[in-house]
Amino acid sequence: MSRGGLLAAMTILFVVGPVGDVLAHGGGLDAYGCHHDRKRGGYHCHRGPLAGRAFASKGEMLRVLREREAPQRAPQTPPSPTPQPAPKR
């Protein structure tokens, strides 16, 4: 093989080779953009608000999602009574 051909072959392997790792696993995503990882276990997300995060289970992901989306609530205090005018006699 000529030096030019060897260089071309190495370039193609360098560019195309890593694609197999990037596209390594298939499997559909659920409505949250996540799925179970059957090879390594667990549950991880590719899309949506939790993209890039991994969890032990879908239940754990749902708990984190609920906590994230829940409005921050201030402690509830009972309303102070409004003063009533004195009855007229």
Backbone torsions as a table, in degrees:
resi	resn	phi	psi	omega
1	MET	NA	137.8	-179.8
2	SER	-73.8	164.3	-178.3
3	ARG	-62.7	-39.1	177.9
4	GLY	-64.0	-40.3	178.9
5	GLY	-67.3	-38.6	178.2
6	LEU	-65.2	-41.9	178.5
7	LEU	-63.5	-41.9	178.3
8	ALA	-64.0	-43.2	179.5
9	ALA	-63.7	-42.0	179.3
10	MET	-65.9	-37.4	178.4
11	THR	-64.4	-44.2	179.4
12	ILE	-63.0	-44.1	178.8
13	LEU	-63.6	-37.8	179.8
14	PHE	-66.1	-39.3	-177.7
15	VAL	-79.9	-43.7	-174.3
16	VAL	-87.7	-29.2	-176.2
17	GLY	-54.0	-50.1	-177.4
18	PRO	-67.2	-16.0	-178.1
19	VAL	-60.0	-34.5	178.9
20	GLY	-60.4	-38.1	178.0
21	ASP	-71.1	-38.0	-178.3
22	VAL	-67.8	-40.0	-178.2
23	LEU	-100.6	30.8	-169.8
24	ALA	-66.3	-35.3	-177.2
25	HIS	-121.6	140.5	177.8
26	GLY	-100.7	-159.2	179.5
27	GLY	110.7	138.2	-179.6
28	GLY	-74.4	155.5	176.5
29	LEU	-99.5	147.1	177.2
30	ASP	-83.6	-172.0	-176.9
31	ALA	-63.6	-19.0	179.5
32	TYR	-89.9	-4.3	-177.3
33	GLY	82.4	22.9	-174.8
34	CYS	-127.1	169.9	173.5
35	HIS	-161.3	164.5	176.5
36	HIS	-75.7	139.5	176.1
37	ASP	-96.4	99.1	-174.7
38	ARG	-71.1	-26.3	-179.2
39	LYS	-77.4	-47.0	-175.7
40	ARG	-104.5	-7.6	-177.4
41	GLY	84.3	164.8	178.7
42	GLY	89.9	-168.2	-173.0
43	TYR	-146.3	130.5	179.6
44	HIS	-141.2	161.3	-173.6
45	CYS	-115.2	139.0	177.2
46	HIS	-106.5	-28.3	-177.2
47	ARG	-133.9	173.4	176.6
48	GLY	85.0	-170.4	-174.1
49	PRO	-67.2	-18.2	-178.7
50	LEU	-111.7	23.1	-179.2
51	ALA	-55.9	134.1	179.0
52	GLY	88.4	-3.9	-178.9
53	ARG	-100.7	149.1	178.7
54	ALA	-121.1	147.6	-177.1
55	PHE	-136.4	160.5	177.6
56	ALA	-70.1	-30.8	-177.9
57	SER	-156.3	169.6	176.4
58	LYS	-67.0	-35.0	177.7
59	GLY	-59.8	-41.5	177.9
60	GLU	-64.2	-41.3	178.6
61	MET	-61.9	-43.2	179.9
62	LEU	-63.4	-38.1	178.2
63	ARG	-63.3	-46.1	179.5
64	VAL	-63.2	-40.7	-179.8
65	LEU	-64.8	-42.8	178.1
66	ARG	-62.2	-44.1	-180.0
67	GLU	-63.8	-36.9	-178.4
68	ARG	-70.5	-37.1	-175.8
69	GLU	-89.5	-13.8	-178.9
70	ALA	-69.3	135.0	177.7
71	PRO	-66.4	144.5	177.5
72	GLN	-71.0	116.6	-176.5
73	ARG	-100.5	136.0	174.2
74	ALA	-80.3	152.8	178.3
75	PRO	-58.5	137.6	-179.3
76	GLN	-75.9	125.9	173.8
77	THR	-118.4	140.9	-179.4
78	PRO	-66.1	144.3	179.6
79	PRO	-65.1	144.3	178.3
80	SER	-75.2	142.6	-178.4
81	PRO	-66.6	140.6	177.8
82	THR	-85.9	136.0	-179.1
83	PRO	-65.9	137.0	179.2
84	GLN	-100.2	138.9	177.6
85	PRO	-65.1	147.5	179.3
86	ALA	-66.7	140.3	179.3
87	PRO	-66.5	142.9	178.2
88	LYS	-80.6	142.3	179.9
89	ARG	-110.6	NA	NA
